[in-house]
Amino acid sequence: MVSLQSYIVLSMIVFTIGIFGFLTRRNIIIMLLSVELMLNGVNISLVAFSHYMQDMRGQIMVFFIIAVAAAEAAIGLALIIALFRNKPTVNIDEINIMKG
């Protein structure tokens, strides 16, 4: 059986990869995927603690987080498509539409 510490280490690794991807990449799509990785890292730890404590509240919370993440991804991709139609790039450094 896999221990709780193994799940927490996995969660920490996934979350760290998400932070690293968000801070180092300049591609909007990669940044959105990195945010999803960070959310999944938190989900892993919630499920692990929920299973360890024999309580369903953590697993129920994960379903809500997944629903919010799906809505965030849909809205984010819609915004990226709208930006890409005006300026054919997804590089964050080249997009300066909102500057006044």
Helices and strands as residue ranges (DSSP letters): H 4-24, H 28-52, H 57-86, G 92-94
